[in-house]
Amino acid sequence: MTEKNDAIIEIKEKFDLERIKNLSLSEKFKLAKLAKLIYTEALFANQSGIQNLDKSPNYTLNKTYNLFAMLVVNRIRYDVLQDIITNYAKNFKKSDSYYSQVSIIGIGLLLVVKDFDPKSILNYLMMILGEEFLINNQKYEGEITALKEEDITVKNHIDYEAFEGEMRKVKYELLALLELSHEKGSEFIAEIINNKYDERRMKFYYNMMNITNNVIKKEMYDEFNLNESRMNRLILGGAYAIHEGLNIFTAHYLFNSIIGKYSRYDKRVDEIQNEMKLRREEILSL
């Protein structure tokens, strides 16, 4: 029970639920459909296993849901999944609509991972939309009726940024450093970061978090992650990934979430590996 309580507390801390509650009626109707989509997927997970969400007929119904559900299927660590979701949401400072879509889908899947029952998930997500909307507009009375006949397709999917700029090169350098840390160990990578890789921010974040206390390390990561600069947060993510021993798959999605870029590792393996190899060779030649 404590674990589920903690999950709800973290959601209220990490997501700005007021931005969702203050949306227009038309946007809230879209979110209600997304809440129902998550409900159907929670039912599927209960019946077929959360690891089989990719077998659901709704798996590719929504681009954002597909991305987050794919991470769930691949058993990505819960705290990293939460970071990825909140990072994507954080990129939509000017669009309450996009922020809310990411948040409703993300919160719903976090609750699925924490094994909340489907109706509790649906009613929690609907509650976020506000009781006045539910009573007077959505006419939702807390009971699930005829949901199978309802259309849960939301038009106007989120348009994610395709342009990475300078962050693309840095992202692949960080992935290369992470790969080297796996292969050659902590002493080797500390030598590279402190004496060869010319990036003061990486030295700072890496050394600040180079401690044995995991609680303080996570507190530092959360504090530094409040920085407004996406480049700073990207480099921070690289240092954290090394200390946490994240795999390349997970780190790729963590970095893309900070940048705000939508990209599937499983559909671009060769391209990603080739660019990592290039950046790795550059680093080793320093």
N, C-alpha and C positions, 0 to 999 in steps of 0.2 A: 504493500500500500504506500509506503514511503516513497518508493521509486516513482510511482504514478503521481503522487503529490508533487514531487520534485519536478516532474515533466511539465505539469500545469504551471507551476511557479515560474519555471524557466521560459515558457511560452509567453507569459504575461510580462516578463522582464525584457525579452529579446525582440518582441514584435509590438509595433505601435497599433494596438487594436482600435484606437480612436479614429485613425485614418480610415479604417474599414467602416466603422460605425457611421461616419459622416459622409459616406458616398451618396451619390444620387440614387434614386429608385431604380433606374434602368440598370445601373452597374450592380446594384444589390441583387437584382433578379438573375444576373449572370453568375454571381457568386453563389447564389442558392443552387444553381445547376451544378456548379463545381462541388459544392458540399454533398450533393446527391451522388455525384460521380465517385467521390471518396467513399461514401457509404457503400455503394455497390462493390467497390474494390475491397473494402474491409470485409464484406460478406464473402467475397471470393477467397481472400486470404484465410479466413476462418475455415472454409470448406476444403480448400486445395493446398494450403500452406503458403506462407508469405514469400517463400523462395520461388514460388510458381506464379507470381503476379504477371510475369511476362507471357503467361499462357492465357491471360484474361482477354476476352474480346474487346475490352476497352483500353488495352495497354497503350495503343497508339492514338487514342481518340483526341488527346490534348498534348501539345508539344512539351509543355512544362511538366505535366504529370508523367509523361513518358521518360523524361530525363531523371526526375527524382525517383520514380518507381524502379528504373533500371539500377540506380545506386542501391536501393533497398534490396533488390534481387541479388545483387553482388555482395550483400552483407557488409557494406561499408560501415565503419564504426559510427555509432550513434552521435557522438559529440561532433565528429567531422561532418556528418550528414546535416546536423543542425547548423553548423557554421556555413556550409555550402548554401543552404536555403536562405539563411539570414543575409549572407553576402549578396546573393542575387537580389533579394528584396531591397537591400540598402542602396543598390545602384539606381533604383527608381525614385529618386528624390522629388522629381517634378510630376510624376504620374501616380496619383493615388489609385487609379484603376489597375495599373500593372503591379504596383506594390501589393495590392489586395489580392489579386489573382495568385501571385507567387505565395503569399502568406497563407491563404486558405488551403491551397493544395499542399504546401509544405507542412503546415500545422497538422492537417489531416493525416498525412503519411507518418509524421512523427508519432501521432497517437496510435496509428496502426502498428508501428514498430514496437511501441510500448504495450501492445496487446490490450488496448481498451476495446470494449465491445462495440460493434458497429452502430447501434442506435445511440450510444453515449457519444460517439464521435460525431455523428450527424447532428445531434441536438446541441453539442458544444459549438460546432461550426455555425449552425443557424443562430445560436444565441449571440455570436459575435456581430451579426447583422443588425441586432437591436430588436427589442420586443415590439416597438410600435410598428416597424416594418413587417414583422412576422404576423402580428395580429390584424393589421389594417390593410396590408398590401399583398403579402405572400399568402395570407390566409392559412398559415401553417399552425396547427394546433398541438404540435408535439407528438403526433401519431403518424406513422408511415402508412400512407394509403396509395394504392395504384402506382407505386413508384416505377414498376417495371414498364408501364406504358408511357412514362414521361420521357421527353427528349432531354438528354443531359449533355448535348453538344453545345459548346460555347463558341460562337463566332468571334472573329477579331482576336486571334491569338497574339501573344506578346511578340513584338519585334525586337529581337536581341541584337546588340551591336556586333557587326562583323569585323570592325576595324580595331586592331590592337595597338598600332603604332609602335612606339619604343618598347612598350611592355611585352611585345611578342618575343623579342630577342632575350629580354631578361627572364621571361617565363621559361624558355628552353635552357637558358644557363642554369636556372634553379633546378630544373628537372635533371640536367646533367650532373650537377653537384650532388643531388640526392642519389642518383645512380652510383656515383663514385663513392659516396658514403656507405652504401650497401656493400660494395665490392671491396673497398680498401680500409674501411674502419674509421673510427672517430679521430684518431691521432692524425691520420693522413688528411682528412677533410678539414680539421682545425688548422693545419699548416697551410692548406690551400687558401682558406678563407682569410686567415690573419696575415699572410705574407705574400700571396700572389694575386688573389682575386681582388681587383681594385674597386671595392664598393664599401664605403664607410658604414652605410646603414646595415649591410649584411654582417659586418664585423660586430657592430653594436648589438643587433638582435641575437645573433648566434651566441655571443659571449654572455649577454645578460641572461639568456635562458639555459646556459650551460651549467646547470645546477642539478643536484640529485633530488630535490624536493619537488614532486610532481604537482602538488597543490599550488605552490608559489609559481611554478613555471606556467601553469594554466592561467593563473591570475594575471601574470605579466602579459601573456598572449592576449587575453581578453582586454586588458587595459590598453595595450599598444594598438589593438585592432580598432579602437575608436578613432584613430587618426583619419582625418578627412582625405589624405592623399592615397589614391589607389596604388600608386607605385610603392609607397612606404608599406602599405598593407600586403602587397604582393611579395616584397622582399621578406617581410616578417613571416609570411606564410611559408616561404622557402626555408627559413631558419627553423621554424617550428616543425616542418615536415621532416627535416633531418633529425632533429632531436627525438621526434616521436617514431621515427623509423617507418613512415608511411610508404606504401608502395607507389610506383609511378602512376598507376591507374587512378588511385585516390588523389594524389597530389595534382594530377592534371585537372581534375574536376574542381578541386579546391582553388587552384590558381585561376581557372576560367571563371569561377563564380565571383572572384574579386574583381576581375577585369570587366565582367558583365557579358562575356562571350558565350554563346551556345555552340558547343562542339562535342561530338561523340567520339571518344577515344576508340571504341570498338569498331568504328567505321573509318578511322584514319590511322590505323596502327603503323603502317609503313611510313607515311608522311611524318608522323610524330617521332618515330624511331630515327629516321634519317636526319631530322633537324637536331635532335638530341645528340646524335653522333658528331655532327658538325660542331656544336657548341662544346662538347666534351673535348674534342681535339684541340680547340682553341684554348680551353682552360689548361689542359695538360702541357701546352707549349709555352705557357707563361713563365 
